[in-house]
Amino acid sequence: MSFKPTLVVDQVSKRYHGRSGVQANDRVSLTVPPGQVVGLLGHNGAGKTTLVGQIVGLLRPDSGRISLAGHDAVAHPGLARQLTSVQVQTNCALEGITPRTAIRTIGRIRGGGRAEVRARTDQLIDALDLEPWADRPSEQVSGGVARLTAFGMAAVVPGVLTILDEPTNDVDPVRRRLLWGQIRGLAERGTAVLLITHNVREAEQVVDRLVVLERGQVVAAGDLAELTDQGRIPLEDAYIALCGRPHDQAPPPASDPDSTTDLDRTTDMDHTTDPDRSGADPYHSSAASEEVRS
Amino acid sequence: MTTVIRQFGLYLGWQFRRASQIVPLLIVVQVVLAVATVIGYGFLIGDAPAPVSLYLATGASTVSLVSVGLIMTPQTVARQRSEGSFDWVRTLPLPRGVLLAADLALWTALALPGMILGLVTGSVRFQVDLAPAPWLPLVALAVAATAACVGYALACLLHPMAAVMISQVLLFSVLLFSPVSYPAQRLPDWLRQIHHWLPVEAMADLMRSGLLRHDFPVQPRDVAVLALWCLAGAAAAVWALRRRV
């Protein structure tokens, strides 16, 4: 059964001008269908957040096309923001506001009705086990609770597309699982979810499909079975083969299934020392770009 | 329209809650700045003759309104940009005009206590009988909104650190090198010509006319200059908010 994708990113390029002149996105193509969680995997500086900025109209692509529910998101950024809810990577500065009030207010700003938003807020607070902190000012809660609150703000009235940028940063292992359940729940309600992460474990747990971004380019795309050679290769190894890894750091122990595998700590951020990837892995051949399929 | 008004109210409430912890401190700083301007100028001038007293008594209110918009607004927006919350707010489905209007309403409200106490202090210190015009609140709102729009646009367009530094230079310029608490005739000709086109002199003149309407008649040129800066400032702020690099 095929669905018309909610989000279509087609050959999008974006270069930051200035002294360093970084090519943040280079002909990036991907699709996110309704009811699916698509993971965008890549380490810091890979161009993930730049892509989000272009989808919601904070940045303008140099070239390419972004379509959201059939609308041109580049030409109509205001409409794109109505259709998309975003959990940004940075904090939302919630000082003075309790988690419950924050989630309710953003739900109302996103156009939800009062009763509907109240019910959904209470449901999210319960599902994420936030009740003990729900009515405390946010400056008195931990970073993990603030992060879950930010997820609640994105999920309360999710729109047709929800973008989650590193949603589990600072979240403890127990609540991380609860959060993953809620992300899957969003997809089951028909929302297209773009999950941006550099946490391989998270990608394995939550996503239907995965797009790997490296130095602004899509270097691999597919479902987990495709990317792991039908499960014969651990996803983390496949990822490292695609994106490089440090010369002298061993990957973190994989004994804890909930441990955050922060690839920023385990991969080489100095791209000048990237290993030659051509022919070294079975995924590179499919890496050129994900075809835009409708 | 109903949706826009509802969004304005919700976002204003959000911003007010966020600022609630520092609002008392901000108001105290504003009041101290306004009162200190009156008292400090009094020390500088000594026993001021009547015409000078009128300028000193009314100048502090303009300084208070302008300083919130040109100094505190850019500093706050610069901080929000540095911490990332500014970009998050811009992902919300709020028209850019609503974002700006809610912030302006907040900053204008914060400027009012300092303005009022500065006026009271000035009239007592320099024994000036104020004669407020009925349109004074409108001018005060226009002055506060214009200053905040210009400050907002600066903060959106400049690097956050540059915005903070420029805001400090602006405070210095408004306090000492603008014809707010003294007549423009005291300035060198070249600086007077510059102020002829900048908004601060028009702001100060109109506030003075509104407070002492029998002594300082309204100059139509001041109205035109303030209106132009108000519109240009709002347009620049909305453009800066909409801008996609």
Interface residues (C-beta under 8 A of the other chain):
Chain A: G53 V56 G57 L58 L59 R60 P77 G78 R81 Q82 T84 V86 V88 Q89 T90 N91 C92 A93 L94 E95 G96 I97 T101 T105 I106 R108 I109 R110 G111 E139
Chain B: T3 R6 Q7 L10 Y11 G13 W14 R17 R18 A19 S20 Q21 Q80 E83 G84 S85 D87 W88 R90 T91 L92 P93 L94 P95 R244 V245
